[in-house]
Amino acid sequence: MTDTAGVQTLAATIAADERCAAIYVDASGTIRTWNREAETIFGYRADQAIGCRADLIVPESERGAHWEGFERAIKSNWPGACAWGAIEPLHSSGRQLALEVFLLGLQPSQTGSLGGVLALFRTASPYGPSC
């Protein structure tokens, strides 16, 4: 993708898939897409989450490390994760959730830095992952 609108369109298309929660966060750390499964898992409606910083679901004790890693990724050409990883984000009630996340760094241009990160969240079940 070579433009910011194209990256956001791609993120929105992936976010429309309701098999897992999909959240696109732009380079400033602002949530730009939030799908129906994200509403179900995290307890916030899209209109409550879009426009907020990702702190909405990052536990306060983890925010320093989260934003340090996020800034490193945004300033690079990081392609994303190699595999799903365990994570304990926050529900709107304040309780921590046990999920897995897969991160994709999306680059809108050849500038060498990312335009944002698409995060896919899933829960595991005895029948396999949800997405």
Steps between C-alpha positions, in 0.01 A plus 500: 500500500634839413251735663345560841144466367590164346642374830187610685280337234694174538470518878126567476454206262683264734310646794171409330586131549319411820686178582740693723530847647686736267625842606706740288707756692666780303855628554383739772356210702139592417244229431365539144307173447319280752289210377192331645704221660718765671176643642405154630842413645598837647157636596527836320286598201692617194380857551646491853839360390574666165693821557634387840857400569572129529538556876132409502600131509862515623531438876652799678789290631592405140461840331863611527632184337215497247563855376878453498462196272232672294722804435794276400275311256343815352840656431616187314383284215397219740278259306320362804499194720624157397234320701203544732600603853330495838369835625281624786323816381224677692125459465284811547413366848868528598566126517788352304428258217703196394539530121748445220607781267655515154646837394555630146702814434339692211716735297316763292807617311865419439610744772631218716253561781162344569161662462357283775450153639215260440440278805296181468380348828362152556403264776600136493253218550525121521395502131783727391543877472208725420665647189 
